[in-house]
Amino acid sequence: MRLSDDRISHIAHLLFDGIWKDDLVDFTDDDKALAEIKKALTVYLRVEDEADTAARAKIRSLSRDVPEGSREWDILYRKYFEEEASKKGFR
């Protein structure tokens, strides 16, 4: 999923505020903590986007046509997506 920098920043602020309000962490450097949250979100979204692209390419490369939205497509997509995400260290 591609999000703008503004949306990533907004989500990062929401996470930061939620963590702080629930008293889960006391940040020693608020700016650094916020930057790390943004970085983690960006990396996660990039990996998810790459896994999505790779999974769709694998399905398209099959010798038979698998229509998107079909049960078979959904099963293959989940399988290939999980494989790609785990290659990148996620999931």
DSSP file (Angstrom, degrees, kcal/mol; ACC not computed):
  #  RESIDUE AA STRUCTURE BP1 BP2  ACC     N-H-->O    O-->H-N    N-H-->O    O-->H-N    TCO  KAPPA ALPHA  PHI   PSI    X-CA   Y-CA   Z-CA
    1    1 A M              0   0    0      0, 0.0     2,-0.6     0, 0.0    48,-0.2   0.000 360.0 360.0 360.0 126.5    0.0    0.0    0.0
    2    2 A R        +     0   0    0     47,-0.1     2,-0.4    44,-0.0    44,-0.0  -0.804 360.0 179.3 -95.6 124.0    1.5    3.3   -1.0
    3    3 A L        -     0   0    0     -2,-0.6     2,-0.0    39,-0.1    42,-0.0  -0.913  28.4-112.5-122.0 149.4    1.0    6.1    1.4
    4    4 A S     >  -     0   0    0     -2,-0.4     4,-2.3     1,-0.1     5,-0.2  -0.306  32.2-108.8 -72.3 163.0    2.2    9.7    1.2
    5    5 A D  H  > S+     0   0    0      1,-0.2     4,-2.5     2,-0.2     5,-0.2   0.863 120.5  56.4 -59.7 -36.0    4.8   11.0    3.6
    6    6 A D  H  > S+     0   0    0      2,-0.2     4,-2.3     1,-0.2    -1,-0.2   0.905 108.1  46.3 -64.1 -41.1    2.0   13.1    5.3
    7    7 A R  H  > S+     0   0    0      2,-0.2     4,-2.6     1,-0.2     5,-0.2   0.909 112.6  49.6 -68.9 -40.7   -0.1   10.0    5.9
    8    8 A I  H  X S+     0   0    0     -4,-2.3     4,-2.5     1,-0.2    -2,-0.2   0.913 111.8  49.7 -62.3 -41.8    2.8    8.0    7.3
    9    9 A S  H  X S+     0   0    0     -4,-2.5     4,-2.4    -5,-0.2    -2,-0.2   0.909 110.3  50.3 -62.5 -42.6    3.7   10.9    9.5
   10   10 A H  H  X S+     0   0    0     -4,-2.3     4,-2.2     2,-0.2    -2,-0.2   0.931 112.1  46.5 -61.9 -46.5    0.1   11.1   10.7
   11   11 A I  H  X S+     0   0    0     -4,-2.6     4,-2.5     1,-0.2    -2,-0.2   0.902 111.2  53.0 -63.1 -41.3    0.0    7.4   11.5
   12   12 A A  H  X S+     0   0    0     -4,-2.5     4,-2.8     1,-0.2    -1,-0.2   0.907 108.9  49.3 -60.9 -42.2    3.4    7.7   13.3
   13   13 A H  H  X S+     0   0    0     -4,-2.4     4,-2.9     2,-0.2     5,-0.2   0.902 109.9  51.5 -64.7 -39.7    2.1   10.5   15.5
   14   14 A L  H  X S+     0   0    0     -4,-2.2     4,-2.5     2,-0.2    -2,-0.2   0.924 113.0  45.1 -62.7 -43.7   -1.0    8.4   16.3
   15   15 A L  H  X S+     0   0    0     -4,-2.5     4,-2.7     2,-0.2     5,-0.3   0.933 113.2  50.3 -63.7 -45.9    1.1    5.5   17.3
   16   16 A F  H  X S+     0   0    0     -4,-2.8     4,-2.3     1,-0.2    -2,-0.2   0.938 113.3  45.4 -57.2 -49.4    3.5    7.7   19.3
   17   17 A D  H  X S+     0   0    0     -4,-2.9     4,-3.2     1,-0.2     5,-0.2   0.898 112.8  51.0 -63.2 -41.3    0.6    9.4   21.2
   18   18 A G  H  X S+     0   0    0     -4,-2.5     4,-2.0    -5,-0.2    -1,-0.2   0.911 111.6  46.6 -64.0 -42.8   -1.0    6.0   21.9
   19   19 A I  H  <>S+     0   0    0     -4,-2.7     5,-2.2     2,-0.2     6,-0.7   0.909 116.5  45.3 -64.4 -42.3    2.1    4.5   23.3
   20   20 A W  H ><5S+     0   0    0     -4,-2.3     3,-1.3    -5,-0.3    -2,-0.2   0.929 113.0  48.8 -68.2 -45.7    2.8    7.6   25.4
   21   21 A K  H 3<5S+     0   0    0     -4,-3.2    -1,-0.2     1,-0.3    -2,-0.2   0.852 109.3  52.3 -66.0 -34.1   -0.8    7.9   26.7
   22   22 A D  T 3<5S-     0   0    0     -4,-2.0    -1,-0.3    -5,-0.2    -2,-0.2   0.453 110.3-126.8 -79.4   0.7   -1.0    4.2   27.6
   23   23 A D  T < 5 +     0   0    0     -3,-1.3    -3,-0.2     2,-0.2    -2,-0.1   0.860  66.9 136.3  56.6  40.2    2.3    4.8   29.6
   24   24 A L  S   <S+     0   0    0     -5,-2.2     2,-0.3     1,-0.3    -4,-0.2   0.790  70.4  14.3 -83.1 -30.6    4.0    1.9   27.8
   25   25 A V        -     0   0    0     -6,-0.7     2,-0.7    -5,-0.0    -1,-0.3  -0.998  59.7-144.2-146.2 143.7    7.2    3.8   27.2
   26   26 A D        -     0   0    0     -2,-0.3     2,-0.3    -3,-0.1    -6,-0.0  -0.949  29.3-143.9-106.1 111.4    8.9    6.9   28.4
   27   27 A F        -     0   0    0     -2,-0.7     3,-0.3     1,-0.2    -2,-0.0  -0.564  13.8-163.6 -78.1 133.1   10.8    8.3   25.5
   28   28 A T  S    S+     0   0    0     -2,-0.3     2,-0.4     1,-0.3    -1,-0.2   0.773  90.0  25.6 -83.2 -27.4   14.1   10.0   26.2
   29   29 A D     >  -     0   0    0      1,-0.1     4,-2.5     2,-0.0    -1,-0.3  -0.861  68.4-169.2-138.7 100.9   14.1   11.7   22.9
   30   30 A D  H  > S+     0   0    0     -2,-0.4     4,-2.5    -3,-0.3     5,-0.2   0.887  87.9  50.8 -59.1 -43.0   10.6   12.3   21.4
   31   31 A D  H  > S+     0   0    0      1,-0.2     4,-2.2     2,-0.2    -1,-0.2   0.903 111.8  47.1 -64.0 -41.4   11.9   13.4   18.0
   32   32 A K  H  > S+     0   0    0      2,-0.2     4,-2.2     1,-0.2    -1,-0.2   0.909 112.1  50.5 -67.0 -41.4   14.2   10.3   17.7
   33   33 A A  H  X S+     0   0    0     -4,-2.5     4,-2.1     1,-0.2    -2,-0.2   0.919 111.4  48.0 -62.0 -44.3   11.3    8.0   18.8
   34   34 A L  H  X S+     0   0    0     -4,-2.5     4,-2.3     1,-0.2    -1,-0.2   0.893 110.5  51.8 -63.9 -40.4    9.0    9.6   16.2
   35   35 A A  H  X S+     0   0    0     -4,-2.2     4,-2.4     1,-0.2    -1,-0.2   0.888 109.5  49.9 -63.3 -39.4   11.6    9.2   13.5
   36   36 A E  H  X S+     0   0    0     -4,-2.2     4,-2.6     2,-0.2    -2,-0.2   0.881 109.3  51.2 -68.2 -38.2   12.1    5.5   14.3
   37   37 A I  H  X S+     0   0    0     -4,-2.1     4,-2.4     2,-0.2    -2,-0.2   0.929 111.7  47.7 -63.3 -44.8    8.3    4.9   14.2
   38   38 A K  H  X S+     0   0    0     -4,-2.3     4,-2.5     2,-0.2    -2,-0.2   0.909 111.9  50.1 -61.6 -42.6    8.2    6.6   10.8
   39   39 A K  H  X S+     0   0    0     -4,-2.4     4,-2.5     2,-0.2    -2,-0.2   0.925 110.8  48.6 -62.5 -45.4   11.2    4.6    9.6
   40   40 A A  H  X S+     0   0    0     -4,-2.6     4,-2.5     1,-0.2    -2,-0.2   0.906 112.3  48.7 -62.9 -42.5    9.6    1.3   10.7
   41   41 A L  H  X S+     0   0    0     -4,-2.4     4,-2.7     2,-0.2     5,-0.2   0.921 111.5  49.8 -62.1 -44.1    6.3    2.1    9.1
   42   42 A T  H  X S+     0   0    0     -4,-2.5     4,-2.2     2,-0.2    -2,-0.2   0.920 112.6  46.3 -62.4 -45.5    8.0    3.0    5.8
   43   43 A V  H  X S+     0   0    0     -4,-2.5     4,-2.6     2,-0.2     5,-0.2   0.934 113.5  49.3 -63.6 -46.3   10.1   -0.2    5.8
   44   44 A Y  H  X S+     0   0    0     -4,-2.5     4,-2.5     1,-0.2    -2,-0.2   0.927 112.7  46.6 -59.7 -46.4    7.0   -2.3    6.6
   45   45 A L  H  X S+     0   0    0     -4,-2.7     4,-2.2     2,-0.2    -1,-0.2   0.860 111.8  51.8 -66.5 -35.2    4.9   -0.7    3.9
   46   46 A R  H  X S+     0   0    0     -4,-2.2     4,-2.5    -5,-0.2    -2,-0.2   0.934 111.6  46.1 -65.1 -46.3    7.7   -1.0    1.3
   47   47 A V  H  X S+     0   0    0     -4,-2.6     4,-2.6     1,-0.2    -2,-0.2   0.907 112.5  50.9 -63.7 -41.7    8.2   -4.7    2.1
   48   48 A E  H  X S+     0   0    0     -4,-2.5     4,-2.2    -5,-0.2    -1,-0.2   0.906 110.8  48.8 -62.2 -41.4    4.4   -5.3    1.9
   49   49 A D  H  X S+     0   0    0     -4,-2.2     4,-2.4     2,-0.2    -2,-0.2   0.903 112.0  48.7 -65.1 -41.8    4.2   -3.5   -1.4
   50   50 A E  H  X S+     0   0    0     -4,-2.5     4,-2.4     2,-0.2    -2,-0.2   0.898 111.4  49.5 -65.5 -40.4    7.1   -5.6   -2.8
   51   51 A A  H  X S+     0   0    0     -4,-2.6     4,-2.5     2,-0.2    -2,-0.2   0.891 110.9  50.6 -65.3 -39.4    5.5   -8.8   -1.6
   52   52 A D  H  X S+     0   0    0     -4,-2.2     4,-2.3     2,-0.2    -2,-0.2   0.934 111.4  47.3 -62.2 -47.3    2.2   -7.8   -3.2
   53   53 A T  H  X S+     0   0    0     -4,-2.4     4,-2.0     1,-0.2    -2,-0.2   0.913 114.2  47.0 -61.5 -44.5    3.9   -7.1   -6.5
   54   54 A A  H  X S+     0   0    0     -4,-2.4     4,-2.3     2,-0.2    -1,-0.2   0.902 111.2  51.0 -66.6 -41.5    5.8  -10.4   -6.5
   55   55 A A  H  X S+     0   0    0     -4,-2.5     4,-2.0     1,-0.2    -2,-0.2   0.921 111.5  47.5 -62.9 -43.9    2.8  -12.4   -5.5
   56   56 A R  H  X S+     0   0    0     -4,-2.3     4,-2.3     1,-0.2    -1,-0.2   0.885 111.2  51.7 -64.7 -38.1    0.7  -10.9   -8.4
   57   57 A A  H  X S+     0   0    0     -4,-2.0     4,-1.7     2,-0.2    -2,-0.2   0.896 108.2  51.7 -65.7 -40.0    3.6  -11.5  -10.8
   58   58 A K  H  < S+     0   0    0     -4,-2.3     4,-0.5     2,-0.2    -1,-0.2   0.914 110.3  48.3 -62.9 -42.2    3.8  -15.2   -9.8
   59   59 A I  H >< S+     0   0    0     -4,-2.0     3,-1.1     1,-0.2     7,-0.2   0.917 111.5  49.9 -65.1 -42.2    0.1  -15.7  -10.3
   60   60 A R  H 3< S+     0   0    0     -4,-2.3    -1,-0.2     1,-0.2    -2,-0.2   0.807 105.5  58.9 -64.8 -28.5    0.3  -14.0  -13.8
   61   61 A S  T 3< S+     0   0    0     -4,-1.7    -1,-0.2    -5,-0.2    -2,-0.2   0.555  79.4 113.3 -81.1  -6.5    3.2  -16.2  -14.7
   62   62 A L  S <  S-     0   0    0     -3,-1.1     4,-0.1    -4,-0.5    -3,-0.0  -0.300  76.3-123.3 -64.3 150.7    1.3  -19.4  -14.2
   63   63 A S  S    S+     0   0    0      2,-0.1     2,-0.3     0, 0.0    -1,-0.1   0.770  95.8  57.4 -68.8 -24.4    0.6  -21.4  -17.4
   64   64 A R  S    S-     0   0    0      2,-0.0     2,-0.5     1,-0.0    -2,-0.1  -0.751  94.4-107.8-105.2 155.9   -3.1  -21.4  -16.7
   65   65 A D        -     0   0    0     -2,-0.3    -5,-0.1    -4,-0.1    -2,-0.1  -0.706  30.2-170.4 -83.9 124.3   -5.3  -18.3  -16.3
   66   66 A V        -     0   0    0     -2,-0.5     2,-0.1    -7,-0.2    -4,-0.1  -0.944  21.5-133.9-115.3 108.7   -6.4  -17.7  -12.7
   67   67 A P    >   -     0   0    0      0, 0.0     3,-1.9     0, 0.0     6,-0.4  -0.388  23.5-111.2 -67.9 133.4   -9.0  -14.9  -12.6
   68   68 A E  T 3  S+     0   0    0      1,-0.2     3,-0.1    -2,-0.1     4,-0.0  -0.384 103.4  30.9 -62.3 136.7   -8.4  -12.4   -9.8
   69   69 A G  T 3  S+     0   0    0      1,-0.4    -1,-0.2    -2,-0.1     2,-0.1   0.204  90.5 122.4  98.0 -14.5  -11.0  -12.6   -7.2
   70   70 A S  S <> S-     0   0    0     -3,-1.9     4,-2.4     1,-0.1    -1,-0.4  -0.355  76.8-111.9 -75.1 162.3  -11.5  -16.3   -7.6
   71   71 A R  H  > S+     0   0    0      1,-0.2     4,-2.3     2,-0.2     5,-0.2   0.914 119.5  51.0 -60.3 -43.1  -11.0  -18.6   -4.6
   72   72 A E  H  > S+     0   0    0      1,-0.2     4,-2.7     2,-0.2     5,-0.2   0.909 109.3  50.5 -61.8 -42.1   -8.0  -20.1   -6.3
   73   73 A W  H  > S+     0   0    0     -6,-0.4     4,-3.1     1,-0.2    -1,-0.2   0.928 110.2  50.1 -61.3 -44.9   -6.5  -16.7   -6.9
   74   74 A D  H  X S+     0   0    0     -4,-2.4     4,-2.3     2,-0.2    -1,-0.2   0.903 112.1  47.2 -60.9 -42.2   -7.0  -15.7   -3.2
   75   75 A I  H  X S+     0   0    0     -4,-2.3     4,-2.3     2,-0.2    -2,-0.2   0.939 115.1  45.2 -65.8 -47.0   -5.4  -18.9   -2.0
   76   76 A L  H  X S+     0   0    0     -4,-2.7     4,-3.1     2,-0.2     5,-0.3   0.908 111.8  53.0 -63.0 -42.1   -2.4  -18.5   -4.3
   77   77 A Y  H  X S+     0   0    0     -4,-3.1     4,-3.1    -5,-0.2     5,-0.3   0.946 110.4  46.5 -59.3 -49.2   -2.1  -14.8   -3.5
   78   78 A R  H  X S+     0   0    0     -4,-2.3     4,-2.5    -5,-0.2    -1,-0.2   0.920 114.6  48.3 -59.7 -43.8   -1.9  -15.5    0.3
   79   79 A K  H  X S+     0   0    0     -4,-2.3     4,-2.1     2,-0.2    -2,-0.2   0.957 116.9  40.4 -61.7 -51.9    0.6  -18.3   -0.2
   80   80 A Y  H  X S+     0   0    0     -4,-3.1     4,-2.5     2,-0.2     5,-0.2   0.878 114.4  53.3 -67.6 -37.8    2.9  -16.3   -2.5
   81   81 A F  H  X S+     0   0    0     -4,-3.1     4,-2.8    -5,-0.3     5,-0.2   0.943 110.1  47.3 -61.4 -48.0    2.5  -13.1   -0.4
   82   82 A E  H  X S+     0   0    0     -4,-2.5     4,-2.4    -5,-0.3    -2,-0.2   0.889 111.2  52.2 -61.7 -40.0    3.5  -14.9    2.7
   83   83 A E  H  X S+     0   0    0     -4,-2.1     4,-1.7    -5,-0.2    -1,-0.2   0.939 113.0  43.7 -60.4 -47.4    6.5  -16.5    1.0
   84   84 A E  H  X S+     0   0    0     -4,-2.5     4,-1.1     1,-0.2    -2,-0.2   0.902 113.9  50.0 -66.6 -41.5    7.7  -13.1   -0.2
   85   85 A A  H  <>S+     0   0    0     -4,-2.8     5,-2.8     1,-0.2     3,-0.3   0.895 110.3  50.3 -65.3 -39.2    7.1  -11.4    3.1
   86   86 A S  H ><5S+     0   0    0     -4,-2.4     3,-1.1     1,-0.2    -1,-0.2   0.832 103.7  59.1 -70.2 -30.1    9.0  -14.1    5.0
   87   87 A K  H 3<5S+     0   0    0     -4,-1.7    -1,-0.2     1,-0.2    -2,-0.2   0.844 107.3  48.2 -61.2 -32.6   11.9  -13.8    2.6
   88   88 A K  T 3<5S-     0   0    0     -4,-1.1    -1,-0.2    -3,-0.3    -2,-0.2   0.426 126.8-101.1 -89.5   0.0   12.2  -10.2    3.7
   89   89 A G  T < 5S+     0   0    0     -3,-1.1     2,-0.3     1,-0.3    -3,-0.2   0.615  84.0 119.8  92.2  13.1   12.0  -11.1    7.4
   90   90 A F      <       0   0    0     -5,-2.8    -1,-0.3     1,-0.2    -2,-0.2  -0.855 360.0 360.0-111.9 149.7    8.3  -10.3    8.0
   91   91 A R              0   0    0     -2,-0.3    -1,-0.2    -3,-0.1    -5,-0.1   0.400 360.0 360.0  84.1 360.0    5.6  -12.6    9.1
